[in-house]
């Protein structure tokens, strides 16, 4: 298998360890002992190259997939990210949608956000702004920066909601506070106007 995949910075955050999940507030994230937990932890180490383990995205994907198929919702989120961004496996939006749906059904905040983006853009599903916004709100409750950003875009453009520049600014401010670079850019552009 060729190791020539291009992964965005956001995709890399989704694949490496649990930094984005830790920043969000997935209830019980560290307290749960899901089926396949040991496989998931091994995959995390392989994905990030931590714990004295050499980084191997292909083996990480295989371990995530094993844990996901055992019902581990965080592994399901990671498998979705692997398929979406092409890490350790060829890109496949249909499979990303499937695994992110499973993780979202298990109330994984980052999966709500990722699945919401797929509905927003109509990737492997019919574009549905109502569903996207509902998922963004679920992720927003867990303080996922990307969800705040997407809600800001919705309010800025009036996509699926009544256009409201002030609400857009508030969402962008919250996303920027959480380190979202595009939100910072949007705020600068809005302040110019």
N, C-alpha and C positions, 0 to 999 in steps of 0.2 A: 504494500500500500504506500502510495506517495505521501510524503510529509509536507506537501506544499500548499497547505490551506492558509488562507488569509483570515485572520480573526480580528474583529474590531476591538477597541479597548473595552467597550461594554461587554462584548462577548467573552473576553479574557477574564473580566471580573466575575462573570457568571460561571465560568469553568474552574477558576482557581479558588480552591478553598471556599470558605463561607463568609468572606468579608462583606459582600453585599447583603447576605441574609442576616449576618450579625448586626449590621447597621439598621436593618428593618427590625420590626418587633414581632417576629413570628412567635406566637404564644407557645411556650413549652419547647422551643427549638432544642435546647440542650438537655431538657429533662426527659424527653421521649426516648424509648428504646424500641425503635421500629424493627420489624423483621428485616434481616439483612444489614443490620447496623455495622457489623464488623466489615462487611464488604464495602459499605459506604465509606467508612473511615479509612480503609485501605485505598479506595479510589481517590479520596481527598488528598492523601499523602502523595499518591502517584501524579495527580493532576497538578499539584503545586511544587512537588519536589521537596517536601518537608519531612521532618522526622527521620532524616538519614536515608531517605529513599530517593533513588534517581527518578527524575521527572520522566513520565512515559504516558502521553495523552491517549495512546491507543489502548494500553492495558487499563488505564483509568476508565475509559469509556466502557470497556468490557465489564469491569467491576461495578460501575454505576448501573449498567444495564441489568446485571444479575440482581443487584439489590432492588432496582426499580420493579423488576418482574416479580419480586417477592412481596411487593407492596410498600416499599420504603418511599414516602412522598418526597423527601428531599432529594433522593436519588432520581426520582421521576422528573423533578425539576432540572437536575443536572443533565439527564439524558436528553430532555427537550433542548437544553442549551447546546449539547454536543451536536445534535441533528441540525439545529438552527444555524449555528456558526461554523459547522464543519470541523469539529475538534475530535480527532481520533476516528472519525467516520465521515462519509460523504454527506454534504448538506442534503437535508430532506425535510422541507417545511411541513409536509403532511405528517411525518412521524413526530416532529417537534410539537405540532399542534396536539397530537394524541397524548404525548407525555405531559405537556403543560396542562392539558385539560385534567388529567388524572391528579396532578399535583395541586391544581387549583381546587378541584373537588375536595381535596384533603386540607384545604384552607392554608396553603403555602403562599404567603404574601407576594413573593417575587414571581411566582407562577401566575397569580392574578394579573400582575403588571404585564408580563410577557404575553400572556394569552390575550389580554386587552389590546395590546399593540397589534396582534395578528387580526383581531376583529376590526380595529380602527383602520388598518391598511388593506383589509380583505385578502390576507395571505392564507391560502388553503381553506378559506371559509368565505361565506358571503359577508361583505362589508356590513357591519352592524354597529353603529355609533352608540345605541342604547346599551348594548351588551358591553362594549368597550368601556364606556363611562362607568357603568356599574362595577366592572372589574377594577378600573382605576381607583374608584372610591374604596373598594375593599383593600387594595394595596396601600392607598393613602392612609387608611386607619393604622396601618403598621409602619407608617412613616417611610415608605419606599420613595426615594427622591424622584425616580423616573415617573412614577405615577403622578406626583405633584406637577412635574413638567408637562406631562401629556394633558392633564386637566387644564393647565394654563393655556396650552395650545388650543384646546377645545373652546375655552371661553374667549380667547383672543380672536379666533376666527368665527365663532358662532357655530361650531361643528357639533351637532347633536344637543346643543344647549343654546339658550339665548345669549347672544354676544354681550360680554360684560368685561370691559378692559380692566376695571378695578379688581375683579375677582381673578382675572388672568395674572395681574401683577402680584397679587397675594400668593397664588400658587407658584409662580416663578420665584418669588422671594423664599418660600419654604424650600423649594427644590435647590436653590442656590445655597441656602444655609446648610443644606446637607451635601454640598459639594458637586452639584450637577452643573457642568460647564456650559451646556447649551442654555440653561435657564439664566445664567449670568449674562450671556450674550443677549438674550431676549430682553432682559431688564435694561441693559445699556441702550438697546435700540428703542425701547419704549420711553426711556427717559429723554432721549434725543427729541422725540416727537413732542 
